[in-house]
Amino acid sequence: MTNVINTGLSNQAISNAPVSTNTANNGRPATAPNTGQLAATSEAVTVSAGAQITTQLLGAARTATGVNTAAVMQIRSSIQNGTYNITPENLANAMAAALKDKTS
């Protein structure tokens, strides 16, 4: 069985193969130093709340179209009806606002 970890950059598959343990002791698992007890062989990963939110936001960004479909439909309808009218002043204001947003 394979688990998939989504890092936000690419999907990386990891195997469920057991983590290698030190078996240099005649094939037996490693023991904790000076105790004779078996050493812990399990590991846990904790993902912070910030990382979880980032992963959710990246997923939402990947599925978003980046297009305001309501505005596109309204403009398209206006063009088809012949009612789309833009004045040079409105065009200049929109261009200035867009440039201002890019520089700030």
C-alpha positions as CSV (number, residue, x, y, z in Angstrom):
1,M,0.0,0.0,0.0
2,T,1.3,3.5,-0.8
3,N,0.4,6.8,0.9
4,V,0.5,10.1,-1.0
5,I,1.8,13.2,0.7
6,N,0.7,16.4,-0.9
7,T,3.4,19.0,-0.1
8,G,1.8,21.7,-2.1
9,L,4.6,21.5,-4.7
10,S,4.2,18.0,-6.0
11,N,2.7,14.7,-4.9
12,Q,5.3,12.3,-3.4
13,A,4.4,8.7,-2.9
14,I,5.9,6.9,0.1
15,S,5.9,3.2,0.8
16,N,4.5,1.7,3.9
17,A,7.6,-0.5,4.1
18,P,8.8,-0.7,7.7
19,V,11.5,1.7,8.8
20,S,14.8,0.0,8.9
21,T,16.0,-0.7,12.4
22,N,19.5,-1.6,13.6
23,T,19.7,-5.4,13.5
24,A,23.4,-5.7,14.0
25,N,22.8,-7.5,17.3
26,N,22.4,-11.0,15.7
27,G,19.2,-10.1,13.8
28,R,17.5,-8.8,17.0
29,P,16.1,-5.3,17.2
30,A,18.2,-2.6,18.8
31,T,17.9,-2.1,22.6
32,A,18.0,1.1,24.5
33,P,21.5,1.8,25.9
34,N,22.2,0.3,29.3
35,T,18.6,-0.7,30.0
36,G,18.2,-4.0,28.1
37,Q,14.7,-2.8,26.9
38,L,13.7,-2.6,23.3
39,A,14.4,0.7,21.7
40,A,11.4,2.6,20.3
41,T,10.9,2.0,16.6
42,S,7.8,4.1,15.9
43,E,7.8,7.6,14.6
44,A,5.1,10.3,14.5
45,V,4.8,13.4,12.5
46,T,2.7,16.4,13.7
47,V,1.7,19.0,11.2
48,S,1.1,22.4,12.5
49,A,-2.3,24.2,12.2
50,G,-0.6,26.7,9.9
51,A,0.7,24.0,7.6
52,Q,-2.8,22.4,7.5
53,I,-4.4,25.8,6.5
54,T,-1.7,26.3,3.9
55,T,-2.4,22.9,2.4
56,Q,-6.1,23.7,2.3
57,L,-5.5,27.1,0.7
58,L,-3.2,25.6,-1.9
59,G,-5.9,23.0,-2.8
60,A,-8.5,25.8,-3.1
61,A,-6.2,27.8,-5.3
62,R,-5.5,24.8,-7.6
63,T,-9.2,24.3,-8.2
64,A,-10.1,28.0,-8.6
65,T,-10.5,29.3,-12.2
66,G,-9.2,32.8,-11.3
67,V,-12.0,34.2,-13.4
68,N,-14.9,36.3,-12.1
69,T,-17.5,34.4,-14.1
70,A,-20.4,36.7,-13.1
71,A,-18.6,39.8,-14.4
72,V,-17.6,38.0,-17.6
73,M,-21.2,36.9,-18.2
74,Q,-22.4,40.5,-17.6
75,I,-19.9,42.0,-20.0
76,R,-20.5,39.3,-22.6
77,S,-24.2,39.9,-22.4
78,S,-23.7,43.7,-22.7
79,I,-21.5,43.3,-25.8
80,Q,-24.0,40.9,-27.4
81,N,-26.9,43.3,-26.7
82,G,-24.9,46.3,-28.0
83,T,-25.2,48.1,-24.6
84,Y,-21.5,47.8,-23.6
85,N,-20.2,51.3,-23.5
86,I,-16.9,52.4,-22.2
87,T,-15.7,56.0,-22.2
88,P,-12.1,56.9,-22.6
89,E,-12.2,58.5,-19.1
90,N,-13.5,55.2,-17.5
91,L,-10.8,53.2,-19.4
92,A,-8.1,55.6,-18.2
93,N,-9.3,55.4,-14.6
94,A,-9.4,51.6,-14.8
95,M,-5.9,51.4,-16.2
96,A,-4.6,53.9,-13.6
97,A,-6.2,51.8,-10.8
98,A,-4.7,48.6,-12.1
99,L,-1.2,50.2,-12.3
100,K,-1.5,51.6,-8.8
101,D,-2.4,48.1,-7.5
102,K,0.7,46.6,-9.1
103,T,3.0,49.2,-7.7
104,S,1.7,49.1,-4.1
